[in-house]
Amino acid sequence: MGFKRLGIFLASLIGLCSINAHAMLVAYQDSFGIMGVNQAFHTELFLNYSLTPYFAVGERSIRFDTTDGIKQFFVPEADFLVHRWNQPESQANIYAGGGYGVESFQNQAQGVAMANVAVDWESRKYYLDTEFQSLLATDSKSYNSAKFRAGFAPYLAKFDELNTWFILQFETMPFVPNNPFLTPMVRLFYKNVLVEIGADFQGNWMFNYMIHI
Amino acid sequence: MRTFFILVMTTFLASPSFANAKDLKVTVNGMVCSFCAQGIQKKLTAQAAVKNVDVNLEDHLVKVALKDGSDLSDAIVTQILVDAGYTVSKIERN
């Protein structure tokens, strides 16, 4: 893959609008993040460290059960909080990030470039969230996925109480069989631990988690 | 008995509850999620001058109780909140 192709790939991502309220690609300064996505066709582990409130570095490990077979990606990445709007009753964010790592498939490895764009808006009662992730391997195969989420809190929890959210997620991964996926889920968080439990309408379970230290 | 009484009273009056403690009331914008706001409590509690931190999402307030004889400037409080990802709109002291 030439630099020209990589440039076109990254530039095309800039034009895409995507959201993920709790993607939290960058958290508060000097914090570590541990994030996991577990679905039957997709697992992901993301570890990162926020050097500033605007910049984080991390490592992402992804496993997709694609139409070609199981593919794994290991990508060191850098992420930026592009902009944040802090309002009295809401917060909105734009995150962007990217990295370059390795794709492993059938005991062969090749380079892969990755880019993420995430945008979110949330109040104490509602939230909207979308995320776009793209992986482009050196054999020119690309793996583009997108998530769109909408959620609401059935009650307003205090700072030190258990928070509960009901969320509906639409997810598209064209390289995975039976795409797309519509997944209702429950999100629970208490202090610095967040979990999401759900199942899509095809019967695939989902368990996500996030911890900030 | 008199000595004991004086000793008890001296200890009681010197305790933190009777000391000249200060409290800060910080109004914060963007503080809508307790999971995201954990950094506020973590960073403020780590300050040597801070006795207690109370985050109130409903009123957008962070109440900071300072230890006796300690102080925390507005600039430091604001910087901590900014590093946690938020915007300070007002700091009140009492």
Interface residues (C-beta under 8 A of the other chain):
Chain A: H22 M24 A27 Y28 Q29 S31 T52 P53 L81 R84 W85 N86 Q87 P88 E89 S90 Q91 E122 S123 R124 L156 A157 K158 F159 D160 E161 N163 F189 K191 N192 L194 M210 H212
Chain B: N29 G30 M31 V32 C33 S34 F35 C36 A37 Q38 G39 I40 Q41 K42 K43 V55 N56 L57 E58 H60 V82 D83 A84 G85 Y86 T87 S89
